[in-house]
């Protein structure tokens, strides 16, 4: 045995050799560690070893590893037939069923076998590390070590401290993760740990928007993917990919575990669709319909082509006014009067507010008032929003102006924060509160989200890019409009916005 995780003799026991366990065994072996595979099911450990070997040799065929490195890694894999064969392991990683009683029993048995210096880790994704550790005599050497599936491709791993986990234990797991070619992020033991906790805003706010009748599933997804935030998938595409039978229970579980924190509140829309068996790609129908595992898209209508005579743009948000005026100057006459002339259609660029409120505040007739979201620029898909009484023919003229030059335009109903503003603000706010609670460092929050969720940037980096004060303005406006504590700003965000400093700023 050795306490040095960088030693050539460092030995890792992998207990449970299903999809997660065999993936963990593979990366530990390619990291040059000795790996002992054990499973209580006959033949499972050998099947796991063979799978890991195939993947390692395939990596060599693709040039990711040299032939010599691959053969060395394969030589590190060894199947053991009894739990007692893990006695000399320096680290044992458990990857069995997500059942608290089973995991507790596994670790109670391991404590009687391994040395006092052996680190014990659970790959649980949903159970409390503290709850598992409660059954142990030495919880100080126990922690969460949560990998994501498929393990070799998902390069992030959460090192989760229980209440009594020592810094040395977390340091060893961090070093092992790096040696295995993964990026460790350190987090406290909270529901959802870090990745699943930080990912709540995208899905739940997307569901809230559709449930409020602001737009449909594709409207939300298209805007978040093409309208500036540049997500790889919108929330409904993502839930169809993971399966609503998986996504909805996670939303409910985290909401309940946080004692019904409003920021994580799910909606009945997903429960109803899950009950109907509309799980997504795996069933052929979810929020979208699939044929041969490909999303079936309805035909899109051509954009209107009748331009307005003139457009007046509110100067209530000066920077946003400049963005929209620059985009439309060569398309339509810009009415630059302090008040709109009777022949002009009226555009607003509110931050966090709806168009009804903006039009009433400036004394403009709601029938000719429309909004455009400029927060993320106008280079991609554009958002057009009207009041409940906006004239449809006039709306079509604004649509034509926004679509000029070949731009796609999504038309939505009136909403504080449009779609992109409110979703991004929600995501940033949740990340800020994770930092405020000292669950993880700002750097690890962003690393976990980009690697674990595939977001184009970390939420705190996104908040800095948009501007903390603008994010705060969106949340304050939405909180004022709805009166829902879901949108209350995190203290972390409020203080840094007021001070004009980065959201990555930690306290001394």
PEURLIN-V213239 format. One record per pair of residues at least 24 apart in sequence whose C-alpha atoms are under 8 Angstrom apart, sorted by the first residue. I is the first residue (numbers start at 0). GAP is how many residues later the second one is. D is the distance in Angstrom with one decimal. If there is no record, write none. Layout:
# PEURLIN-V213239
I;GAP;D  I;GAP;D
This chain:
# PEURLIN-V213239
0;87;6.0  0;88;6.8  0;89;6.1  1;88;6.5  2;87;6.9  2;114;7.2  3;168;7.9  4;167;6.2  4;170;6.3  4;171;5.9  5;169;7.5  5;170;7.5  5;173;7.3  7;24;6.8  7;25;6.4  7;26;7.9  8;24;6.8  8;25;6.5  9;24;6.2  9;79;7.8  9;80;6.3  10;24;5.8  10;25;7.4  10;77;7.6  10;78;5.0  10;79;5.3  10;80;6.6  11;24;6.2  11;77;5.6  11;78;6.0  11;79;4.9  11;80;5.6  11;81;7.3  12;24;6.1  12;25;7.5  12;73;6.2  12;76;5.9  12;77;7.8  12;78;6.1  12;79;4.3  12;80;6.1  13;24;6.2  13;78;5.8  13;79;5.0  13;80;6.1  13;81;7.3  14;24;5.9  14;77;7.1  14;78;6.1  14;79;4.8  14;80;5.9  14;81;7.0  15;24;7.7  15;29;7.6  15;78;6.3  15;79;4.9  15;80;5.0  16;27;6.4  16;28;5.7  16;31;5.4  16;78;7.2  16;79;7.9  17;26;7.6  17;30;6.8  17;77;7.7  17;78;7.9  18;130;7.7  18;131;7.7  19;75;6.5  19;127;7.7  19;128;7.8  19;129;6.5  19;130;7.3  19;131;6.6  20;27;7.7  20;73;7.8  20;74;5.5  21;26;5.0  21;27;6.8  21;29;7.1  21;30;6.0  22;29;6.7  22;127;6.9  22;128;5.1  22;129;6.1  23;123;7.8  23;127;6.3  23;128;7.6  24;24;7.8  24;27;6.9  24;52;7.6  25;26;4.9  25;27;7.4  25;29;7.6  25;30;7.1  25;126;7.5  26;124;7.9  26;125;6.3  26;153;5.3  26;154;7.3  27;151;7.9  27;152;5.2  28;44;4.8  28;45;6.9  28;47;5.6  28;48;6.5  28;151;7.8  29;26;7.5  29;39;7.5  29;40;7.2  29;42;8.0  29;43;4.9  29;44;8.0  29;150;6.7  30;42;7.6  30;148;5.4  30;149;4.4  30;150;6.8  31;40;7.6  31;41;6.2  31;44;7.2  31;147;8.0  31;148;7.9  32;43;6.6  33;42;4.8  33;43;6.6  33;44;8.0  34;41;5.8  34;42;5.0  34;43;6.1  35;41;6.4  35;42;5.0  35;43;5.7  35;44;6.3  35;50;7.1  36;40;7.4  36;41;6.2  36;42;4.8  36;43;6.0  37;41;6.3  37;42;5.6  37;43;6.5  37;44;7.1  37;45;7.0  38;42;7.8  44;34;6.1  44;35;7.8  45;33;6.2  48;28;6.6  48;29;7.3  48;30;7.0  82;27;7.6  83;29;6.0  85;27;7.4  85;28;6.8  86;26;5.3  86;27;4.4  86;28;6.8  87;26;6.4  87;27;7.1  88;25;6.9  88;29;6.6  89;27;7.1  89;28;4.7  89;29;6.3  90;27;5.4  90;28;4.6  90;29;5.8  90;30;7.5  91;26;7.5  91;27;6.5  91;28;5.1  91;29;6.2  92;27;6.3  92;28;4.8  92;29;5.7  92;30;6.8  92;52;7.6  93;26;7.9  93;27;6.2  93;28;4.8  93;29;5.9  94;27;6.6  94;28;5.4  94;29;7.2  97;26;6.6  97;27;7.9  97;28;7.5  97;29;7.3  99;27;7.0  99;31;7.8  99;32;6.6  102;29;6.8  103;28;5.4  103;29;7.5  103;31;6.0  103;32;7.8  106;28;8.0  106;29;7.1  107;27;6.8  107;28;6.0  110;25;7.5  110;26;7.8  116;24;7.9  118;50;6.5  120;24;5.7  121;24;7.1  122;24;6.4  124;67;7.2  124;68;7.9  125;65;7.1  125;66;6.3  126;64;7.9  127;61;6.7  127;62;7.2  127;63;7.2  128;31;7.5  128;32;7.6  128;33;5.4  128;60;6.2  129;32;5.1  129;33;6.1  129;59;7.2  132;29;7.5  138;25;6.0  138;26;6.4  139;24;5.0  139;25;4.3  139;26;5.3  139;29;7.5  140;24;6.0  140;25;6.6  140;28;5.5  141;27;7.1  142;26;7.4  142;27;7.2  144;28;7.4  147;304;7.5  153;297;7.0  153;298;6.8  154;26;7.4  154;27;4.8  154;28;5.9  154;296;6.5  154;297;7.6  155;26;5.6  155;27;4.7  155;28;5.9  155;29;7.2  155;292;6.5  155;295;5.8  155;296;6.0  156;25;6.7  156;26;6.2  156;27;4.9  156;28;6.3  157;26;5.8  157;27;5.0  157;28;5.9  157;29;6.8  157;35;7.7  157;36;7.4  157;290;8.0  158;25;6.5  158;26;6.0  158;27;4.7  158;28;6.2  159;26;6.0  159;27;4.9  159;28;5.5  159;29;5.7  159;33;7.2  160;25;7.6  160;26;6.3  160;27;5.0  160;28;5.7  161;26;6.7  161;27;5.5  162;26;7.5  184;255;7.9  184;259;5.3  184;260;7.7  184;262;7.4  184;263;6.4  185;254;6.1  185;255;7.8  185;258;6.9  186;252;5.3  186;253;4.8  187;250;7.8  187;251;4.9  187;252;6.7  188;250;7.8  189;249;7.6  190;63;6.0  190;66;6.2  190;67;7.0  191;62;6.5  193;245;7.7  193;246;7.4  193;251;7.0  193;254;7.0  194;250;7.9  194;253;5.8  194;254;5.9  194;257;6.2  194;258;7.1  196;57;7.7  197;229;7.2  197;232;6.3  197;233;5.8  197;236;7.6  197;247;7.8  197;251;7.0  198;228;7.3  198;250;7.5  198;254;7.3  199;51;7.3  199;64;6.2  199;227;7.5  199;230;7.9  200;62;7.6  200;63;7.2  200;222;6.8  200;225;5.5  200;226;4.7  200;229;7.0  201;32;7.9  201;33;5.9  201;221;6.1  201;222;7.7  201;224;7.7  201;225;6.4  202;32;4.9  202;33;7.4  202;36;7.8  203;47;7.8  203;60;6.8  203;61;6.8  203;62;5.5  203;63;7.3  204;217;7.6  204;218;5.8  204;221;7.3  205;29;6.2  205;30;7.7  205;217;7.0  206;59;7.6  206;60;6.6  206;62;7.1  206;63;7.7  207;59;6.8  208;210;7.3  210;56;7.8  210;58;6.9  212;200;7.3  213;198;5.7  213;199;4.7  213;200;6.6  213;201;6.5  214;196;7.9  214;197;5.3  214;198;6.6  216;70;6.8  218;191;6.5  218;193;7.8  219;199;6.7  221;159;7.8  222;158;6.4  222;159;7.6  222;160;7.6  222;187;7.4  222;196;7.4  222;197;6.7  223;195;7.9  223;196;6.0  225;154;5.7  225;155;5.4  226;149;7.3  226;151;7.6  226;152;7.9  226;153;5.0  226;154;4.3  226;155;6.0  226;156;7.7  226;193;7.6  227;148;4.9  227;149;6.5  227;150;7.6  227;151;7.6  227;152;6.2  227;153;7.5  228;147;6.7  228;191;7.1  228;195;7.7  228;227;7.9  229;226;6.5  230;224;5.9  230;225;6.0  231;222;7.2  231;223;6.9  231;224;7.4  235;51;6.3  236;50;7.5  236;51;7.9  238;41;7.2  239;39;6.4  239;40;3.9  239;41;5.7  239;46;5.8  239;47;6.6  239;48;7.6  240;39;6.4  240;40;6.0  240;41;8.0  241;38;7.8  242;36;5.0  242;37;5.4  242;38;7.1  242;39;7.0  243;26;7.3  243;29;7.9  243;30;5.8  243;34;7.3  243;35;4.5  243;36;6.5  243;42;7.8  244;29;5.9  244;34;5.8  247;26;7.4  260;225;7.8  261;222;7.9  261;223;6.2  261;224;4.5  262;167;7.5  262;222;7.4  262;223;4.3  262;224;6.9  263;222;7.7  264;221;7.9  302;96;7.1  302;97;6.3  302;100;6.8  303;92;5.9  303;93;6.9  303;95;6.6  303;96;5.0  304;92;7.3  304;95;5.1  305;90;7.5  305;91;5.5  305;94;6.1  306;25;7.3  306;90;4.9  306;91;6.9  306;93;5.7  306;94;5.8  307;24;7.2  307;36;7.6  307;37;7.1  307;86;7.6  307;89;5.2  307;90;6.7  307;93;7.5  308;24;6.9  308;34;6.9  308;35;6.7  309;24;5.8  309;25;6.2  309;33;6.7  309;34;4.8  309;35;6.4  310;24;5.6  310;33;4.9  310;34;4.9  310;35;5.9  310;36;7.1  311;24;6.4  311;25;7.5  311;28;5.6  311;29;7.9  311;32;5.8  311;33;6.0  311;34;4.9  311;35;6.1  312;33;5.9  312;34;4.8  312;35;6.0  313;32;7.4  313;33;6.3  313;34;5.3  313;35;7.2  315;34;7.8  316;32;6.7  316;33;6.7  316;34;7.8  319;29;6.0  319;54;6.0  319;55;7.2  320;27;8.0  320;28;6.7  322;51;6.8  322;54;7.3  322;55;7.8  323;25;8.0  323;48;7.9  323;50;6.9  323;54;7.8  326;51;7.4  327;73;7.2  327;74;7.5  330;70;6.4  330;73;7.0  331;69;7.0  344;24;6.7  344;49;7.4  344;53;7.8  345;24;6.2  346;24;5.3  346;25;7.0  347;24;6.4  348;24;5.9  348;25;6.5  349;67;7.7  350;24;7.6  350;66;6.4  350;70;7.7  350;119;7.2  350;122;6.7  350;123;5.6  350;126;7.9  351;64;5.2  351;65;3.9  351;66;7.4  351;69;6.9  351;70;7.2  351;121;6.4  351;122;3.8  351;123;6.7  351;124;7.6  351;125;5.1  351;126;6.0  352;62;7.4  352;63;4.4  352;64;5.7  352;121;7.3  352;124;5.7  352;125;6.9  352;128;7.9  353;60;5.9  353;61;5.0  353;62;4.1  353;63;6.6  353;64;7.3  354;30;7.3  354;31;6.4  354;32;5.9  354;59;6.3  354;60;7.5  354;61;7.8  355;30;7.9  355;31;5.3  355;32;7.8  355;58;7.3  365;24;6.0  366;24;5.2  367;26;6.7  367;27;7.8  369;25;7.3  372;45;6.8  374;46;7.2  374;91;7.4  375;90;7.6  379;27;7.0  379;28;7.5  380;26;6.3  380;27;4.9  380;28;5.6  380;29;7.2  381;25;7.2  381;26;6.3  381;27;4.7  381;28;6.2  382;26;5.8  382;27;5.1  382;28;6.0  382;29;7.3  382;35;7.8  383;25;6.9  383;26;6.2  383;27;4.8  383;28;6.3  384;26;5.9  384;27;5.1  384;28;5.6  384;29;5.7  384;30;7.9  384;33;7.5  385;26;7.3  385;27;6.0  385;28;5.6  386;26;7.0  386;27;5.4  387;25;7.4  387;26;6.9  415;61;7.3  415;62;5.9  415;65;7.4  416;57;6.3  416;61;7.0  420;50;7.9  420;53;6.9  421;52;6.9  421;53;7.6  424;38;7.8  424;46;5.5  424;47;7.8  424;49;6.8  424;50;6.7  425;49;7.8  425;61;7.2  426;32;6.4  427;31;5.0  427;32;6.0  427;34;7.4  427;35;5.9  427;43;7.8  428;60;6.4  428;61;6.0  428;64;6.9  429;60;7.6  430;28;6.3  430;29;6.7  431;28;7.1  431;58;6.2  431;59;8.0  431;60;5.6  431;61;5.9  431;71;7.5  432;57;5.4  432;58;7.4  432;59;6.5  432;60;8.0  434;57;7.2  435;54;7.6  435;55;7.1  435;56;5.4  441;61;7.8  441;62;5.3  441;63;7.9  441;64;7.7  442;61;7.1  459;43;5.7  459;44;6.6  460;42;7.5  460;43;7.7  462;40;7.1  463;38;6.1  463;39;6.3  467;25;6.8  467;28;7.2  467;29;5.0  467;32;7.7  467;34;7.6  467;35;7.2  468;28;4.8  468;29;7.3  468;31;7.7  471;25;7.1
